[in-house]
Structures are given as structure tokens and as C-alpha cells.
Amino acid sequence: MTAPATALVAPRPPLVRPRRRSHTVVIRALGPFGLLALWWAASATGVLTGDVLASPPHVLVAVRELWSNGQLPDALAASLTRSGLGLAIGLTAGLALGVVTGFTRLGDELLDSAMQTLRTIPFLALVPLFMVWFGINETAKVLLIAVATTFPMYVSTYGGVRNADRRLVEAMRSFGMSRPAIIREVVLPGALPSLLAGLRLSMTLSVIALIAAEEINATAGIGYLMAQAQSYARTDVLAVCILVYGLLGLTADAVVRLLEHTLMPWRGAGQGAGR
């Protein structure tokens, strides 16, 4: 009596339906809209009183008021200028230092230990020192944001450059490619996921540092608007300012997601297939 023959059956590839982008946007919007609905319900039922936090309709009225009299556009322009300048300085410094320490042994030995020490210092602890060094002008505010955004970019760049394919780097050297060309054509493209992760962290920290920077005797910006609203117990204006800070952070994250989708389209396709 012969044993039944068993045939090997090739596994059937999973059928994955690509998710529509509009579907993803709707799902992502559920969280913020859920919080808004909860806020609205708490205000309407009296659980959340106006002296604690203004209701959404009152906040909308405050937005129209601040926009029509020009306070909100002026404050946004001042805050975005500070945040943008500080972020540009921080990203440039973090990227340059990360490439130097990650790609060269001398740079690693000279600079990395100092950078690792400095990054453990909370940037908020530098506020009094910056006020002594630079006064209460715009320089102190911009540099505080720059310091806060330098180290996330540095750490991500350093890790991404260190993980570059050394065999590929050596191959390019054997073909006579110069060091700057290797960094530009081989190392940085290979470190792109780490660079974008550092960019996301730095952009988020730029908003957090902006809040702290605008506490340094600001005469313009969202922080100044908040200080004025606090003086007059305007919880509706305070809510507007908090929402603006939140929208800035959400916009920063959306910008990085767009860059990831543009520069690394295969990554998004791979993530979508596994869900």
C-alpha cells in the first residue's frame, strides 16, 4: 500500500486593495473632529464653563475679530518668521555637524562627545542665559529655536550617515569620486529616512521652542497675543492662540509626510500593503 503523494502548494499572494488617499485623510480627521465634538458638547451642557474655556462658537467669533482687526495675521507673520529663521539655522547646523561627525573619524572624535553633552541640556534652561548674552531682542528668540532644533537633526543625520553602506562608499572612492560627491550622491540619499525623521522632530520642536521664545518680552507674535489675552481673562483668544500653535505643529507634520511621499514613494506603498 503506497502512501498518498503530497503536493506542495504555492502560497497564494495576499490580495491587497490600495487605500484611497481621500479615505486616509478622512480617517486622520476623525481624531481632531472627535475632540472638537467633545469640546462642543462639554460647553453646551455646562460641564465646561466660559471662564474656564470658551465654547467653539465663541472661539470662532474671536477668530473673526482678530482677523478683521489685523492682530492675528500680524501675530502669525511674526511667529512664523521667528520659527522659520531658527529652524533654518538649526537644520543647517545639525545637518553639517552630523555629516562631519558621521563620515569622518576625526570629526567623530573631536565633536561628537561635545554634541552629546550639549544635547542633554534642556533648551529652556538657556532662556536666562540667552537674555543675558543677547538681551530681549529677536536674536535671543531666533537662536533659542535654532538650538532646540539643531540636536534632533544632528542625532538623526549622524545615525543615518554612520549606517551608510561602507562597501558602496569604498567602491565610489575606487572609481575616483571625490569626498563631497560621495556625500552628495551616496551617503545623503542612503540616510534620507533618518534625515526626514530628524526633520520631523526638529519642526515639532521649533513650535515648542517658539512658545518659550515668545515669553522673552515679546511685543509681537502669538505668544504676545496670549499674554494680552491672559491679562484680560479672554479665554476665547487664549483658545485661538493654542489652536494656532496646534495647527502649526500639524502643518509641520503634514509637510514632512508630503516630503516622504515625494522623495520615498516606495515607502508609502510598502506601508499601505501591510495594512
Secondary structure as the mmCIF struct_conf table of DSSP 4:
data_model
#
loop_
_struct_conf.conf_type_id
_struct_conf.id
_struct_conf.beg_label_comp_id
_struct_conf.beg_label_asym_id
_struct_conf.beg_label_seq_id
_struct_conf.end_label_comp_id
_struct_conf.end_label_asym_id
_struct_conf.end_label_seq_id
HELX_LH_PP_P HELX_LH_PP_P1 THR A 2 ALA A 5
HELX_LH_PP_P HELX_LH_PP_P2 ALA A 10 PRO A 14
HELX_LH_PP_P HELX_LH_PP_P3 ARG A 17 ARG A 20
HELX_RH_AL_P HELX_RH_AL_P1 ARG A 21 ALA A 44
TURN_TY1_P TURN_TY1_P1 THR A 45 GLY A 46
BEND BEND1 VAL A 47 LEU A 48
TURN_TY1_P TURN_TY1_P2 GLY A 50 VAL A 52
BEND BEND2 LEU A 53 LEU A 53
HELX_RH_AL_P HELX_RH_AL_P2 PRO A 56 SER A 68
TURN_TY1_P TURN_TY1_P3 ASN A 69 GLY A 70
HELX_RH_AL_P HELX_RH_AL_P3 GLN A 71 PHE A 103
HELX_RH_AL_P HELX_RH_AL_P4 ARG A 105 GLY A 107
HELX_RH_PI_P HELX_RH_PI_P1 ASP A 108 ASP A 112
HELX_RH_AL_P HELX_RH_AL_P5 SER A 113 LEU A 118
TURN_TY1_P TURN_TY1_P4 ARG A 119 THR A 120
BEND BEND3 ILE A 121 ILE A 121
HELX_RH_3T_P HELX_RH_3T_P1 PHE A 123 LEU A 126
HELX_RH_AL_P HELX_RH_AL_P6 VAL A 127 PHE A 134
TURN_TY1_P TURN_TY1_P5 GLY A 135 ILE A 136
BEND BEND4 ASN A 137 ASN A 137
HELX_RH_AL_P HELX_RH_AL_P7 GLU A 138 ARG A 162
TURN_TY1_P TURN_TY1_P6 ASN A 163 ASN A 163
BEND BEND5 ALA A 164 ALA A 164
HELX_RH_AL_P HELX_RH_AL_P8 ARG A 166 SER A 174
TURN_TY1_P TURN_TY1_P7 PHE A 175 GLY A 176
HELX_RH_AL_P HELX_RH_AL_P9 ARG A 179 ILE A 182
HELX_RH_PI_P HELX_RH_PI_P2 ILE A 183 VAL A 187
HELX_RH_AL_P HELX_RH_AL_P10 LEU A 188 GLY A 190
TURN_TY1_P TURN_TY1_P8 ALA A 191 ALA A 191
HELX_RH_AL_P HELX_RH_AL_P11 LEU A 192 ALA A 213
TURN_TY1_P TURN_TY1_P9 GLU A 214 ASN A 217
BEND BEND6 THR A 219 GLY A 221
HELX_RH_AL_P HELX_RH_AL_P12 ILE A 222 SER A 231
TURN_TY1_P TURN_TY1_P10 TYR A 232 ALA A 233
HELX_RH_AL_P HELX_RH_AL_P13 THR A 235 LEU A 263
HELX_RH_AL_P HELX_RH_AL_P14 PRO A 265 ALA A 273
TURN_TY1_P TURN_TY1_P11 GLY A 274 GLY A 274
#
